[in-house]
Amino acid sequence: MRFSLFFLCLAFGCLTTLTAQTDSLNLPVYDYSEPQEYEIGGIKVEGAYFAEENAIIGVTGLSVGQDIRVPGPDIPRAIKNLWRLRLFTNVSIEEEKTIGDVIFLIVRVEERPRFLRHSFTGAKQGRHDDLNEEVNKYLVRGGIVTEDAKVNAAEAVRGYYVEKGYLDATVTVEEIADTSRANSVRLVFDVKRNDRVKIAEINIIGNDAVKERKLQKQMKETNEKRKLFKGSKFQPELYEDDKDAMIAYYNTLGYRDARVLNDSIYRNDDGELVLDIRINEGNQYYFRNITWKGNSIYDNETLAQVLGIERGDVYNEEELQTRLSFSQDNADVSSLYMDNGYLFFNVDPIEVAIEGDSIDLEMRIFEGPQATIDKVVINGNDRTHEHVIRRELFTRPGQKFSRSDIIRSQRQIIGLGYFNQETLGIETPVNPDRGTVDIIYTVEEKPSDQLELSAGWGGQRGVIGTLGVTFNNFSLRNLFNREAWHPLPQGDGQRLSLRAQTNGKFYQSYNASLTEPWLGGKRPTSLSVSAFYNKYDFGTEAVPRKLIIQQAAVSLGTRLRWPDDNFVFRTGINLQTLALNNWTELFVTDQNETVTTGNYNNFSLQFSLSRNTATDPIYPKQGSNIELSLQATPPYRKLGIRDDPNLLEDVEDRFRFVEYHKWRLNAEWYTPISRDQKLVLKTQAKIGYLGSYDDAVGVSPFERFQLGGDGVNNQQFAFAGVDIVSLRGYEIEDLPNNFITTQSGGVRKIATPIFSKYTVELRYPLSLNPSSTIFVLAFAQGGNAWRTARDFNPFDLKRSVGVGARVFLPMFGTLGFDWGYGFDKDPNLSENGNLSTFNIVLGFEPE
């Protein structure tokens, strides 16, 4: 006897359905009129690939030895239990055989297919990773494929495109059996992106106080298609953010009750979107009376002065919060308290009265006790020794807590250049019972050493090879400690630089320098020692042409306490000799006398005063860096040291001991102009002046300036006799004052004693990853060079504009390019009449 029992038939008694199913399966229908009692002698499972047979039998509730009635409630109940698992597309329980009153059953199941993999058609390869993330939210490899899961995954993919502005995107799913694994399928998502739906109009209704154009400007991501340089696409989430930004702008104007009443989104006849946004502006409010409550450390006048909000000012909640707690320059009320140790300070502005268009505020202050610093912990420094970091900190155990000191310490750590500024963490766990706070600095080491290995073609000079290494975190004291070499001794913050450059016969250059930033380890006094040797030999045995420059220098620098501790004073001594033999480049006196042969001594003292508050040496986002320097030799003739009456008759004798005073001013400012502080405006001024002590001696032919070009000649060929200063958009030949006409009627390149250069540069980072910092820039620049102080005119500038890019790689330094267009070029002087120049930046940022 064989039978087949189905859940729907037995549960609801639908005899017609039962007949249709049993006919379709070609199975006999059990006779319901004669139920019988059986003992289950065995149970088998067929059709299960993934589910365990014993588990399926357990779910049915049937077991060997159990007494059941056929027909009866036991088998329908077993089928119901299997259907509840939602693992099968078909379930049946059939008789295999009977022996007397013992029945053997077969549980037949058809499992739902399992998800093996998926793919996309119609989607760009670059978007597959993002689309995979959407699909993986609903489908798991090896999981059951249901219609709900497929629909949800397809809708997630479509939603991804909708967020990109493709509102008409469609996604269909095709299920294909995968023969590589039993009962498995792969899903193919067919994406039809269609055209991006643009926004034809944004209509703002109800705006009486603010022009519609001004409000649309607040919507950064939702723009009409006719706006230049802005994409037009509708992105639902960003659209909501833009509406909030529009209301936030109203709030800054005193309209604290402004809100969006409703908005409508519909399509015009061209299928483009039209947005209607209805606004209720409300009334404009003003500050009236501001009172203080709970303050005992500072009086009302002091707090009101720091707050900086006057009676009658437009009510601006954002500005109020900034002046209370979040000012970038730390000129807020919270900083006033927290810089004095009141870590637990809190101020809560309460609106105590609103009359007409005026609002009265009561500033309720909780000052709390002063907090002192208990522990200062440094984590994450696996190469840099702890004392190198700790000596830069302005937060020390036992001191009063100061937020400004923490911010300054953060800047000092970043300024070392050894750590990733994006991951620098500062925690301040508080112990309120003791009134103390711990400060935990967490750093992440980044590569800081640099390697220079290059070969380039130097024209007539042939191939020039360069090998240079710079160790920015060197440890001199561990030089002879083999265990400290990993691969070199490092961690003490010293800077060691070695560089060699040569092409064999014509050119050789060797230089070395060592800087100890904390001489003695107790005060921020730096010691720098450097030396170089440069030799140029472009002549022949018959006609020699040679220049040899040798120099040794020692300098000391110390951080000052007044006017503030951002100032650094440096002093040094330079001992340099120059040996010329028929050298015809650059060195010319004010009287157009050429300095070609002789031995010259350039012994000078150097003084500089600088103030640096820039936040990062690679990509500063705010702050400034200003330096004024003086380099001077003794006035030998004025002091009577050289009073030979024939001294002025010969150029070589006149400048055998070079006399001059050389002034340099370099000022840079960095201003963030976007909320995320990524878009940065850099403004810069550079001025140089070389003067003389004695008009009879004149201005030195050495230590002058050469403005123009890419500024890399000073590094490529190491001229120490002049300062090479770049001017983007102009070659050296494009500045008339860089040339003189000789007595023989020829033209000769010279250096000038005066220059000025001004730059405005807009920067935006593409990557702030410490392993490869990348940013693009656009600049406007102006500069010029003059032969005498009488000719100096700060408004007579050679102007240029252009674009560029920079990539900083820790091992190779700064790489990049600049393209500049010079407005004031003379096409007759420029090569091929070209008014633009393209410069390559290799290894360092040109001056």
C-alpha positions, 0 to 999 in steps of 0.5 A: 500500500502506498500513500501521499499526504499533503499539508494543505489537503489535510489541514483544510480538507480541500479535496479538490486540491488534493485530487489535483495534486495526487493526479499530477504526481500520479500517486494513489489516494489513501482510503480515508474510510479505513484508518489503521494503527501502525508502528514506525519501523524506519524513516529515510530522507531523500532529496536533501543536499545541505540539510542533515538527515537526522535534523530533518527527521528530528524536526518532523517529530516522528521517530522509529517505534512511534505509534501513528494512525494513517490517516491521522494528525501525525503526518500532517503535523510533521509536514507543517514542521518542515514547511516552517523551516522555509528551506524547501520548495516541496515536502512529502511523506510517503510509505516505502513499505509495510510489514504487518502493522509496521510502516516504513516512511520516506521524507522527500524534500526539494531544497531551495537553491543555495547562493554561490556567487553573483555578477553584474552586467551593465555596471562599470568595473570600478563600481563593482566593489561598492555594488558588492557591499550592497548585495552582501547585505542580503545574500550570503555565500551558501545561504538560501536564495529566496525571492525576498532576498533577490528583490532586496538585493536588486533594490539595494543596487538600484538605490546605490545608483539613485544616490548617484543621481540616476533616478531612472536606473533599473535592476533585474535579477536572473537566477542561473543554475551553477553546475559546479556545485549541487543545487546552487545558483548564481545571480546575474544583476542586470543594471540599466543605469540610464541617463542621470536625471538633472535638476532643471529648477530649484524654486524657493518660495516664501523667502522675503529676507534672503535672495533665492540665489543666496539660499541656493548657494548654501545647497552644496550638492543640489544644484541646477544644471545651468550652474558652471563647474557644478554637477547637477544631480539629485541625491536624496540624502544629500538633498536633506542635508542641503535643506538643513544647511539652508535653514542653518544659514537662516539661523546665522542671520537671526531667523531662529524659527526658520523651517522648511514647511514642505517641498515638492519634487516633480518632473517637467516635460523634458523629464528633468526635476523641478524642486519647489521648497516652501519656507517659513522664515519667521522673525529676525531676532537680536541679542538684548541682555546677557547676564552671567551666573555662577562665575567667581573666577572671572568677573562679568566684564572679562567674560563679556569681553571674551564673548564679544557679543554686544547688545543689538547684535543679530542673534546667531546661535552658531556664533554664540556656541563658537564664542563660548566653546569652539573658537579655532583661535582659542579665544572663547570662554571655555579656553579662558577657563580651561587654560587656567586648569578648570577642566570641569568647566561648563557653560549653558546659555539659557533663553530667559526672555523673548520679547518681540524681536529681542532675546535675553540670555543667562549664561549659567556657569559651572566652574568646578575645581582646578585640575592638575596633570597626573600622568603623561603617557605616550603610546605607539612610538616603536622607533622614536625614543620617548624622550624625543617626544616628551621634550617637545610637550608643553604638558607635564605632570604636576602642572595645571591642565591647559587646553592651549598647551595640549594643542601646542603639544599636538603641533610640536609632535606633528612638526617632528615629521615622524608621525602620521598627523591624521591618526594622532590621538589625544585622550584626557581621562579624568579622575574627579575624586582626585581632581586630576587628569591624565593625558595620553598621546597615541602616535603612529610612526611613518617613514621619515628618511629620504633616499635620492638616487638619480642620473640626468643629462646635463647637456655638455656636462654629460650624465650627472649622477646623484646619490643622497641619503637623509636620516631625519630621526638618527641616533648618533649615540647608538652609532657603535651599538650593533643592536640599535641598527635597524637598519640604522641607529634611529630614534633620537631625533637627529638629522644626518644628511649625506649627498654626492653628485658628479659626472666625473671630470666636469663636476663634483659636489660632496656635502654633509650635515648633522643637526642635533635639535636638543643640545644637551637634552634639556633645552630646545637649543639646536646645533648644526654642523655642515660642510661641502665641497663643489668643483666645476671644471669646464675648461681644457689644458690650454684654456682652463675654466674652473670654480672650486667652492669650499665651506664649513658652517656651525650654527646654534638655535634656541627657542625664546620665551618672549614675545612667546615660545613660538620664536626661535633665534639662530646664530652661526658662522660660515667659513667659505673660500671660492677659487676662480680660474677663467670663470665666466658665470654670474659674478659681476660688480656694480661697475659691470666688472667681471670677476673671473679669476682669483681666490676669495674668502667669504667669512660671515656671521648669520643671525635669524629670528623666526616664528613658526605656527604652521600645523604640519611641515608637509601640508600646513592647514593653518598658521604662519611661518615668518623668518627674518635673517641677516648674514654679514661679514666684517667691514674690513675696510671700515675697521682698518683691517684692509687699508691698502691704498691700492686696494680699490684698483684691482677687482681681485684685491678688492674682494679677496675678503668679501664684504657685505650685509645680506637681508632676507625676509620670508613670510608664509601664511596658511588659511583654511577656507573650507569647513573641513580645512582641506582647501587652504589658501597660502600667501607668501612674500620673499624679499632679499637685499644685498648691501655694502658697507663702503660705496668705494668697494661696492656690492659684493659680486657673490651672495647675490640672487638670481630670480627666475626659472624652476629654482632647482639649479641651486640643488642640481649644480650646488652654486653657493655663490648666488641664491637661486629663487624660482619664478613660475612662468618665467625663465631666467632669460625673461627678466631683463635685469638678469643680463648685462651688455659687456664692453665687447658688446656681448650679453652676459648672465648675472645675479642681482642684489635685490629681488622680491616675490609674492605668491597667492596659492590655493591648495587642495589635498587628494590624499593626506596619507603619510606614505603619499601626500598628494595635493593640487594647486593653483597660483598667482605670482609676481616678482622682479629683480633689480640691480640697484636700490634706486631702481627698486619698485615693489609694484614693478612685478612680472606677473604669472598664473598657473597650476601644479601638483605635488606628491610627497613620498617619504623616501624621495621627498617632494615630486611634482610640476608647475605650469605657469603663464607669464603675462609680462613676458617679452615674446621677443626674448622668450624662446619661440615666443612661448609665454608659458613654462613647465617646471618639474619638481624633484626631491625638494620644494624650490625656493 
